[in-house]
Amino acid sequence: MSSTSHSDVYRKEHFVRRITALLALILGASLLVACSSDNNASKHPDMNKSNSSGEMDSRPMIVGAPEIAVSANALSFTPKEITLKAGSGVNIALTAGDVEHDMYVKGVGHVAHAPKGKTVTAGLQIDKAGSYPFWCTVKGHRAGGMEGTITVT
């Protein structure tokens, strides 16, 4: 005869069901976290840095420097070509019209990030003469043609 009672079998089955449900819950939560979409993860690594308010950081303004207005709208920067003097600081006033946009300069890094409908002003100084491409790091924007060039003389 079996020494296992009906209630022992029920308890074991109930325990196995609870453990199985718990493991399924943990696995589901892990998959949700791993597969969740995060727009910032698709941007340049510098775009993953946020300030204390949770917004993406922009470079600090340069006090007394001239301002260059840059409009970011419909996968395009206006102007697309910017000329600067080597070693002279400027402030880039980036306005994002349709959606969030940012400005990343090759060899310099992330300059500014502007939320939809906002203008953010950020300082930029390049000390070495040359041609510096810039682009928007928001996913798909650079591929859509959102690029420009800064010429430093």
Secondary structure in CASP SS format (residue, H / E / C, confidence):
PFRMAT SS
TARGET T0000
AUTHOR 0000-0000-0000
METHOD secondary structure of the structure
MODEL  1
M C 1.00
S C 1.00
S C 1.00
T C 1.00
S C 1.00
H H 1.00
S H 1.00
D H 1.00
V H 1.00
Y H 1.00
R H 1.00
K H 1.00
E H 1.00
H H 1.00
F H 1.00
V H 1.00
R H 1.00
R H 1.00
I H 1.00
T H 1.00
A H 1.00
L H 1.00
L H 1.00
A H 1.00
L H 1.00
I H 1.00
L H 1.00
G H 1.00
A H 1.00
S H 1.00
L H 1.00
L H 1.00
V H 1.00
A H 1.00
C H 1.00
S C 1.00
S C 1.00
D C 1.00
N H 1.00
N H 1.00
A H 1.00
S H 1.00
K C 1.00
H C 1.00
P H 1.00
D H 1.00
M H 1.00
N H 1.00
K C 1.00
S E 1.00
N C 1.00
S C 1.00
S C 1.00
G C 1.00
E C 1.00
M E 1.00
D C 1.00
S C 1.00
R C 1.00
P C 1.00
M C 1.00
I C 1.00
V C 1.00
G C 1.00
A C 1.00
P C 1.00
E E 1.00
I E 1.00
A E 1.00
V E 1.00
S E 1.00
A E 1.00
N E 1.00
A C 1.00
L C 1.00
S E 1.00
F E 1.00
T E 1.00
P C 1.00
K C 1.00
E E 1.00
I E 1.00
T E 1.00
L E 1.00
K C 1.00
A C 1.00
G C 1.00
S C 1.00
G C 1.00
V E 1.00
N E 1.00
I E 1.00
A E 1.00
L E 1.00
T E 1.00
A E 1.00
G C 1.00
D C 1.00
V C 1.00
E C 1.00
H E 1.00
D E 1.00
M E 1.00
Y E 1.00
V E 1.00
K C 1.00
G C 1.00
V C 1.00
G E 1.00
H E 1.00
V E 1.00
A E 1.00
H E 1.00
A E 1.00
P C 1.00
K C 1.00
G C 1.00
K C 1.00
T E 1.00
V E 1.00
T E 1.00
A E 1.00
G E 1.00
L E 1.00
Q C 1.00
I C 1.00
D C 1.00
K C 1.00
A C 1.00
G E 1.00
S E 1.00
Y E 1.00
P E 1.00
F E 1.00
W E 1.00
C C 1.00
T C 1.00
V C 1.00
K C 1.00
G C 1.00
H C 1.00
R C 1.00
A C 1.00
G C 1.00
G C 1.00
M C 1.00
E E 1.00
G E 1.00
T E 1.00
I E 1.00
T E 1.00
V E 1.00
T C 1.00
END
